[in-house]
Amino acid sequence: MIQRIQTLYLILVALLSGVLPFFIHLWVEGGSGQFFAKNDILISIAFYAVAALAIVAIVSFKKRQHQFVLNRLNMILNLFLLGFFVYRSLNLSGGAAVSEKGIGMLIPVFSIVFLVLANRAIKKDEDLVKSVDRLR
């Protein structure tokens, strides 16, 4: 149902990925300044895809298995984003005085954590429904 705790987790994932990367810088480039997700079309598409998958998972609350699979796909997409950010951060030069890595690079980590929590709640609901079906 829509009032479950996994809906809250998925809304947080949608907000984290759909809104936050466009206001929090991901890293600081040498001469051009702060780099946001809107500066690169592929990163923007990846963040929008994560948010869209979270919204589709919220809407498909009647099909818990489908919701579970969508969250797994969302985790894989977040892992690709995280891998890209790790690769990018290893190639950035960082000084002792100023760190050039932004807090926005942690958005996929938080999204993965909330997706795992949502999948636990979905699994708990599925187990509850299966236990009730056995009693009939």
PyMOL commands that set and color helices and strands:
alter all, ss='L'
color gray80, all
select helices_A, chain A and resi 5-18+20-22+37-39+41-59+64-91+103-135
alter helices_A, ss='H'
color red, helices_A
select strands_A, chain A and resi 27-29+33-35
alter strands_A, ss='S'
color yellow, strands_A
deselect
rebuild
show_as cartoon
